[in-house]
């Protein structure tokens, strides 16, 4: 339990003034309770079993479930296989909103503040086939976490960047949907996150609101006419929420969209102004604090502001030429399903669909790209070593023999420990699986095997009960 004394007094006063005493008292009471645990299944990696006993559906997300108790997620190999994502139920609303906005048609989507990847993967769950995603994160360390989580999710048509949002703004009118889950004061996470409680101040609220406006200004440039903006924060105050939503409509002429979700499953509407908003608040909804507003950019948008011209990226000087490396090229193509172009980036082969390549070409020069498409493998002499990202991708063609692991052996593999393969396992590269889902690769040498699981992803301090 979270003792009441840890909730800042100034915050108590402010929230009562802004959302009303009755609503605030209910929220404040809920902030002293333990949060619920919830998971969301990966729609691109169907799973027929029961992850955990007595799971209860999340009302606003078809792939989301509440758990009766919080387990040790790390001990479930299916987490590492990308079968599910641990996410607060409130944030799962992104899946439902994206499904409505995309309307069953392929779309180009940008998540500007994407780490650690929860809302990004919720968006991916709802994307129609042929859609492409740009996931960006400003912080380098958080961008690496984003890259890992998206790698496990396995969606092939995605590019991950590590950049300030203003450097992506020249991609004017490129995206059908731009999501901004903005850095905020974090009031909605107070019962989960001690930092959210200790760092809170009215000065932080004002600072966050100004930063949000900067990011939103860049985001709106990137939306195509007729496209959509999803703006969210994990905070309660109206300065960062309704005030900024009103600013978006008045400053840029974007049209507020009523999702029709307020009033259902405990989801509250806006407490200020006339822009339709969604408020997820402890005490009302089963989840943490979240604010969401959706906008449409007018089809006839007449924006006379000046924009920097997008500088297209040149062709990769290391692009593989079939006449120079036909065996490796053909091998790489045989490892995946679908129509892909193979590129060589410093010895690492990447597979890109035409839509992903078009997105790559549109990214301004100088942007740090940390992942693109499917990383198939690394060239070592005449050999092509399969990449872990290939094992995670839903486009993998299952080109290697597969060995099913027990839970204990799967965890040992995920801790990058040596595992013993069955004696009849063929030599060479082998895909190891758990409940039929790939975990990664090993190279079977006969008398032993090399564990090829990425060391940076390994489970640390593994404890297996015998």
ABEGO torsion letter per residue (X at the ends): XBBAAABBAAAAAAAAAAAEAAAAAAAAAAAABBBBBBBBBBAABBBABBABBGBBBBAABAABBBBABBBBAAABAAAAAGABBBBBAAAAAAAAAAAAAAGGBBBBBBBABAOAGAAAAAAAAABBBGBBBBBBBABAAAAAAAAAAAAAAGBABBBBBBBBAAAAAABBGABABBBBBBBBAGAAAAAABAAAAAABBAAAAAAAAAAAAAAAAAAAAABBBGBBBBBBBBBABAAABAAAAAAAAAAAGBBBBBAGABGBGGBBBBABEABBBBBBBBGABBEBBBBBBBBBBBAABBBABBBBBBBBBBBBAABBBAAABAAAAAAAAAABBEBBBBBBBGGBBBBBBAAAAAAAAABBBGBBBABBEBBAEBBBEABBBBBAAAAABAABAGABBBBBBBAAAAAAAAAGBBBBBBAABBBEBBBBBBGGBBAEBBBBAGABBBBABBAAABBBGBBBBX
